[in-house]
Each structure stands twice: as structure tokens, then as C-alpha cells.
Amino acid sequence: MSDFIRIKSSQKNYEVVFNKDIFDVLNVLLREDTFFVVDSKIYSLYFKHWVGIDALDKRLFLIEAEEKNKNIESAQKLIENLVTGGIKRNSSIVAIGGGITQDIVCFTASILFRGVPWIFIPTTLLAQADSCIGGKSSINFKSVKNLVGTFYPPDKIYIDSIFLNSLTKDDIKSGIGEMYHYYLYSSSDLAHKLHLMREEIFLDRSLLIEFIRESLTIKKKVIEIDEFDRGERRKFNYGHTFGHAIEALTNYRINHGQAVTIGMDLANFLSYRLGFMPESDYSFIRALLKANFPEASFSDFSIDDYCNLLNKDKKNVNANLTCILSRGIGKLEVRELELNIQNRSLISEYFSTEYSRK
Ligand SMILES: NC(=O)c1ccc[n+]([C@@H]2O[C@H](COP(=O)([O-])OP(=O)(O)OC[C@H]3O[C@@H](n4cnc5c(N)ncnc54)[C@H](O)[C@@H]3O)[C@@H](O)[C@H]2O)c1
């Protein structure tokens, strides 16, 4: 039996549908005036031998889902291909892939003819548990991640856990990082449950559906009251300001959700050392987050380079860093942090000792 979560948005209400056979969905979409934009890896893994693929003919476009391709040039190329392929303003685009495919298609769909309907079939845990709702598109510009973007929700989202089977352990950890940031925002019991079930989840990915539903339910409540990120939704930047700079510094070798995991731990460390968060909370949350860190070490970089990247963060409104600090589970706050000598040395201390501490 399929079930769904309905999201209210000022642009259009839309649904996330769970437990529907994805090939049944595609067979229906195939008959419409639809254009498919598919992550090339997903195409090879799941769709190459699907009988419907021939019917797509000139309506199928593949995307190489790499961070360096999440830019305006890719959107421009996609527009060219779609227009050459005969897309009209009442056609639809079906995007199948993770957050990169989503960001490129969402951005393109939002500007082509001032808006073409689009449907999203997320294939990574991160995209299923987080990015698929909320309507944001984010495109990198030069060295700055997610500098350009729009708000343009899809018309429908279909979630099928079958795609999670081909993800690596680090891909799953990336999604878990984003799920934790919702659970720690709302003090969900699932934060601890997820920690206890980690090994089981790696073996049976269908167990993740309960956790995906919880993340989306938490996110839904906030985006429905603050769709355009002016108030409460800003707290979802927890771990992201510090995480984006880690992604950029490592040239995206560390994936998004694991960079966010380190980012949340650093935000908690600063909160604890600046006197906001009790040490007991810091240590408790640290145990959950530490299990989700990347295997590869991350410490051979200059703190000046790291702080320069923080300074460039698009959420800063003045010389200070706008970031999310925490007073404990469920108690996040938007704060301005001066990147003065004292705070720089705390960040340096975190990476030289705390980050690698058992
Ligand atoms: N728009 C938003 O609201 C939002 C929110 C969070 C993150 N993001 C963005 O999402 C991006 C990260 O996305 P992501 O982590 O979902 O993945 P991704 O799109 O970056 O893909 C990562 C890799 O996984 C592969 N892949 C995708 N699905 C797979 C599957 N089922 N099996 C095997 N391999 C698969 C891709 O081909 C790629 O090699 C970042 O650019 C981030 O900034 C956007």
C-alpha cells in the first residue's frame, strides 16, 4: 500500500509518495509529454535494461553527478538539450538521481519558460531524507558552493528504498548526517534509535524508510511556516556553514552529509567552549556524530584557509560568521560569531585535538 506526506507551499502543494513500485510509476510517466533527466550511474544500474527506455528516444538526458558539474553551464546545456528535444511549457521533467541531479534540474525547471512542472525520484539517502522537499535549488558559482539558486518545489516525489541498495557505506553515512541534523533540531527519539541500529541498517536498507519519514515530517513542519528561509528554517543550517567549508577545502572528497556531521560537532564544540552547551550534552551528541565521521582523516589544512572559506559563506550579513550554535538537543540558535583570534584558536584546537579524539 502506498502512503504519502503532503507539503503545503505558496507556489504549489505537493506530495511525497512512499512504497509505490518505481517501474509502475515510470510506465505512467512515460506516456505523458515528459523529459527524463537521469544520473548516468543510476541509468546504468537500474534503467539500461528497462523496456520503457526505448520509448524515451530523444527525451532522455544523462547527468554526470559530480559537484564540479553543479553549475550554470550544466543548466544552460540542459536547457539547450530540452529545447532541441521539443520541450514545451506544459511538458514535465522527471529527475532521477541524488542532490546534484535535483539541484541542476530544479534550477533549470524554475527558469525555463519561467517554470516547467517537474517530478523528482530521489536515489540517495540524502535526497530521500532531506533535499527532496523544501523547493531549494542550489548551484555552485566559481569556488563558492550553492551561491546561486531558486525556490521551486517539484510537483511530486516518489521514494523507493530499492535505490539505497547500491549506495556505499559513506553514501549512507552522508544521508545519516542530514537525518541527525533534523533529529537534533527537534529532539527526536530516532536519533538514539538510529545510532543503535547502525549496523542493521547498513545490511538492510529498507529499514531506513521509518527514519526517512521522520526527517521529512520534521522538515515539513518548518518549511510550511518558513518556506523562504527567513526565520525558523535557518536553524536547519546547523552544521552546514562549517560543513560547506570542509567540502570546499577537501575539493568535495568528503561528502556533503559527513561534512555536515563534522560541522555539527564543531558547532557543538564551540557552543560548549563558549558556555552555551553543557559538557554532558556535548559528549552525548559527540558519540552519535563520531560514528558517522568519514574514515579518511581530515586535518592537514591551514586554519586560515578554512576561516577564509567561512568568511565567504553566503549567509553572513556582516563581517561576522552567521552560524547555528546549540544549547543542547532541540535547542538550536542562530548566532553571529566573530572570527577573532580567540574563536579561530578554538577552531584550530577542534581540528588538531577534538576532531580526532576517541
Ligand atoms: N537542494 C537542496 O535542498 C539540497 C539539500 C542538501 C544537499 N544538496 C546538495 O546535494 C548534493 C549531494 O547530493 P547527494 O549526496 O544526494 O548525491 P549526489 O547527487 O552528489 O551523488 C553522489 C554520487 O552518488 C551516485 N549515486 C546517486 N544515486 C545512487 C545510487 N542509488 N546508487 C549508487 N550511486 C548513486 C551519483 O552518481 C554520484 O556519483 C550536494 O551538491 C548538496 O549541496 C541540495
The ligand as an SDF file (V2000), in Angstrom:
LIG
                    3D

 44 48  0  0  0  0  0  0  0  0999 V2000
   18.6420   21.4920   -2.8620 N   0  0  0  0  0  0  0  0  0  0  0  0
   18.7060   21.1140   -1.6090 C   0  0  0  0  0  0  0  0  0  0  0  0
   17.7870   21.3500   -0.8090 O   0  0  0  0  0  0  0  0  0  0  0  0
   19.9010   20.3380   -1.1300 C   0  0  0  0  0  0  0  0  0  0  0  0
   19.9460   19.8810    0.2040 C   0  0  0  0  0  0  0  0  0  0  0  0
   21.0360   19.1250    0.6080 C   0  0  0  0  0  0  0  0  0  0  0  0
   22.0680   18.8640   -0.2800 C   0  0  0  0  0  0  0  0  0  0  0  0
   22.0030   19.3390   -1.5490 N   0  0  0  0  0  0  0  0  0  0  0  0
   23.0830   19.0810   -2.4970 C   0  0  0  0  0  0  0  0  0  0  0  0
   23.0560   17.7030   -2.8360 O   0  0  0  0  0  0  0  0  0  0  0  0
   24.3500   17.3070   -3.2780 C   0  0  0  0  0  0  0  0  0  0  0  0
   24.6890   15.9650   -2.7070 C   0  0  0  0  0  0  0  0  0  0  0  0
   23.7090   15.0730   -3.1790 O   0  0  0  0  0  0  0  0  0  0  0  0
   23.6620   13.5060   -2.8490 P   0  0  0  0  0  0  0  0  0  0  0  0
   24.5240   13.2160   -1.6940 O   0  0  0  0  0  0  0  0  0  0  0  0
   22.2270   13.1610   -2.8300 O   0  0  0  0  0  0  0  0  0  0  0  0
   24.3030   12.7800   -4.0830 O   0  0  0  0  0  0  0  0  0  0  0  0
   24.8950   13.2400   -5.4650 P   0  0  0  0  0  0  0  0  0  0  0  0
   23.8180   13.6280   -6.3780 O   0  0  0  0  0  0  0  0  0  0  0  0
   26.0120   14.1910   -5.1660 O   0  0  0  0  0  0  0  0  0  0  0  0
   25.5480   11.8770   -5.9530 O   0  0  0  0  0  0  0  0  0  0  0  0
   26.6810   11.3490   -5.2910 C   0  0  0  0  0  0  0  0  0  0  0  0
   27.1520   10.1080   -6.0520 C   0  0  0  0  0  0  0  0  0  0  0  0
   26.2310    9.0280   -5.8450 O   0  0  0  0  0  0  0  0  0  0  0  0
   25.8260    8.4820   -7.1070 C   0  0  0  0  0  0  0  0  0  0  0  0
   24.5100    7.9150   -6.8920 N   0  0  0  0  0  0  0  0  0  0  0  0
   23.2990    8.5250   -6.8290 C   0  0  0  0  0  0  0  0  0  0  0  0
   22.3500    7.6400   -6.5050 N   0  0  0  0  0  0  0  0  0  0  0  0
   22.9630    6.4340   -6.3810 C   0  0  0  0  0  0  0  0  0  0  0  0
   22.5230    5.1280   -6.0650 C   0  0  0  0  0  0  0  0  0  0  0  0
   21.2510    4.8630   -5.7530 N   0  0  0  0  0  0  0  0  0  0  0  0
   23.4200    4.1080   -6.0650 N   0  0  0  0  0  0  0  0  0  0  0  0
   24.7280    4.3570   -6.3440 C   0  0  0  0  0  0  0  0  0  0  0  0
   25.2150    5.5630   -6.6210 N   0  0  0  0  0  0  0  0  0  0  0  0
   24.3410    6.5990   -6.6330 C   0  0  0  0  0  0  0  0  0  0  0  0
   25.9470    9.6320   -8.0640 C   0  0  0  0  0  0  0  0  0  0  0  0
   26.0960    9.1820   -9.3790 O   0  0  0  0  0  0  0  0  0  0  0  0
   27.2150   10.3060   -7.5500 C   0  0  0  0  0  0  0  0  0  0  0  0
   28.3440    9.6310   -8.0240 O   0  0  0  0  0  0  0  0  0  0  0  0
   25.2930   18.4160   -2.8810 C   0  0  0  0  0  0  0  0  0  0  0  0
   25.6270   19.1560   -4.0240 O   0  0  0  0  0  0  0  0  0  0  0  0
   24.4630   19.2840   -1.9430 C   0  0  0  0  0  0  0  0  0  0  0  0
   24.8480   20.6280   -1.9520 O   0  0  0  0  0  0  0  0  0  0  0  0
   20.9360   20.0590   -2.0000 C   0  0  0  0  0  0  0  0  0  0  0  0
  1  2  1  0
  2  3  2  0
  2  4  1  0
  4  5  1  0
  4 44  2  0
  5  6  2  0
  6  7  1  0
  7  8  2  0
  8  9  1  0
  8 44  1  0
  9 10  1  0
  9 42  1  0
 10 11  1  0
 11 12  1  0
 11 40  1  0
 12 13  1  0
 13 14  1  0
 14 15  2  0
 14 16  1  0
 14 17  1  0
 17 18  1  0
 18 19  2  0
 18 20  1  0
 18 21  1  0
 21 22  1  0
 22 23  1  0
 23 24  1  0
 23 38  1  0
 24 25  1  0
 25 26  1  0
 25 36  1  0
 26 27  1  0
 26 35  1  0
 27 28  2  0
 28 29  1  0
 29 30  1  0
 29 35  2  0
 30 31  1  0
 30 32  2  0
 32 33  1  0
 33 34  2  0
 34 35  1  0
 36 37  1  0
 36 38  1  0
 38 39  1  0
 40 41  1  0
 40 42  1  0
 42 43  1  0
M  CHG  2   8   1  16  -1
M  END
$$$$
